[in-house]
């Protein structure tokens, strides 16, 4: 029986890929920030935060879980949530059983804004990925999830 697993990349190839990935990530953030900001008043970071809350059961997540999904620190998530709380897109919720646990929940206003922003984000995503097919994106998505330390479907 032969092993059909391709060999891992050498150090130079791995570094080149990581540098290209970092540049692509910076370009994606800049484009999403600009488009979502101009049309909906949201940064890409705000959009991602609302997106993860909307997908969570009951539209809420523990603040620490939200920080993990966004690769932020606890203080970073607090700084990200504050302006969204002030404008009514996110609300704080306490845990009835444990006062130390805090939740962030998307509000009705947050859901409404996210619904409109989703259409914009999906259109921009299609534009940025050009002619890439779902079959081409699937293995790349798995690779990116592995880099980010996510389980499949968690991204």
N, C-alpha and C positions, 0 to 999 in steps of 0.2 A: 504494500500500500504506500503510495507516495503522498507527501504533504504538499497540498496545493496552496498553502498560505504564503502570500508574498512576503519577502524579507522586509524587516522594518527599514525606514529610511535612514540614510547615514546622517551624521551630525549636521553637515552643511545643508542637505536637502530639508531636514527638519527645521533648521533655523530659517532658511529661506521661506518655507511655508508659513512659519509663525510671523515673520515680518510682513509678508503679504497679507496675512489674516488681520494683523493689527492695522495695517493701512486701510484695508477694506472696511473694517469695523469703524474706524474713524470717519471714513467717507459716508458710510451708512448713517451713522449718528448725525452727522452734519446735515445730510439730505432730509432725514426724518424730522430733526429739530426745526429746520427751515420750513418745511411744508406743513407740519402739524402746528407749528407756532403761527404761521401766517393765516391758516384756515380755521384753526380751532383754539388758539391761545395756549397750546400744550407743548411742553418739551417732549422729546422722545422718552426721557426718563419718567415723566409724569404719565405718559401714555402707557408705558410698560407696567407701572405701578397699578393703574386703574385696570389694565387688562388682566393682570394676575388676580386682583381682587374679584373681578367679575367672574372669572373662571372657577373661583374657590367655592366650596359648598356654603350656601347661605350668603355669598357675596362678601365673606370676611375671612381674614387670616390673622393668626397671632403675628404680632409685629416682628418677632424673631424669625418666623417662617417666611414672612414677606421679605425681610432683609436677606435671608438665605437665597431665595429665588432670584433676587436682583443683584446678588453678589455685593451687598452693602454691609457695613457694620451696623450695630444697633444705633449708634449716634447718627450715622448716615441716613438710616431709614427715618429716624425722628425728624431730621432736617428736611427730608423729602416730603414727609407727610404734612408738616406744619402749614405750608401755604395752601395745600389742597384742602385741609381742614378749614382754614380761614374762609375760603370761597365756597365751602359747602359741597365739595365733590367727594370727600371722605369724612367719616365720623369715627371717633374713638368709642370703643365699647369695652367695658370691664367684664371680666369673667365672674359670674355669680358665685362660683365656688372657690376662686383663688384670686385675691386682690392683686397679687403680684403679676398676673397675666393680663396683658392688654391686647386688644384686637383692633385692627383697622378694618372698617367696613365701607364699601362703596355705597353712596347715597343714590337716591333717584336722579338727582341732577348729574351725578357722576356717570350713571348708567346712560342717561340721555346723551351726554357729551361723547362718551365712549362709542356709542352706536354710530354717531356721525363720523367720529375720528377713525373708526374701524374701516369704513368704506375708503377713506383717504389713504390709510396705511396699506390696505390690501392693494389698491391701485398702484401706489408707489412701489410696493414690494414687487409686483409684476413688472413694472417698468424697469426697476433696477436689475432684476434677474433675467431680463431679455427673453431669449428663446430656450432657457433651461427647462427641461421636462421634469415632471414629478419623479420619473425613474432616475434622473440624474441627481436630483436634490435629496432623495432618500438616503443614499450612503453618506453624503456630506452632512446631512442632519445628524446621523448617528455618530459621525466623527466629531462634530461640534459638541454634541451632548457628552461624549466621552471626555473631551477637553475640559468642558465646564463641570464635569463630575455629576451630571444628571443621569437619572434612569430614563430609558425610552419613554416618551410621552410626557415627561415632566417639564420639558423646555419651556 
